[in-house]
Amino acid sequence: MNKLITAIVVIIILIGGYYWLAMPKTAGQITATGNVATTTQTATAVTFEMKSGGFYFKPNSLKVKLGQLVTINIDTAGGMHTFTIDELGVNVNTPGGQVTTVTFTPTKKGTFEFYCAMAGHRAKGQVGTLIVE
């Protein structure tokens, strides 16, 4: 009887492990140039948690789907910054010391640069990439 129970448990673990490994990973964490973005994703919406400050965005690369509602909660350190994507008409001030929510829906596919439009910040590396598939 013990051998039968052990065999059943082993089979259940093997089947469960197979399904867990075989399932596509569409939500959770997205790794971007060494930075980990906490994301929540559905078929119609995705939310990112981002940090911004002295010439950086973390993460600095995001991937979304065409027509998907994109929300980025930007926790900004230091003075005034912006989150700007020229091609998609996004330009939002992100004051230091607070979290600013940026929401938009991409209307075209491609790779787009986002950046801080404050004088000199873009040139000093406060840029990133948005990939719309």
Beta strands, then each sheet from edge to edge (+ up, - down):
strand 1: 29-32
strand 2: 35-41
strand 3: 45-53
strand 4: 56-58
strand 5: 61-64
strand 6: 69-76
strand 7: 81-85
strand 8: 90-94
strand 9: 98-104
strand 10: 110-115
strand 11: 127-132
sheet 1: 1+ 2- 3+ 4-
sheet 2: 1+ 2- 3+ 6+ 9-
sheet 3: 5+ 11+ 10-
sheet 4: 7+ 8-
end
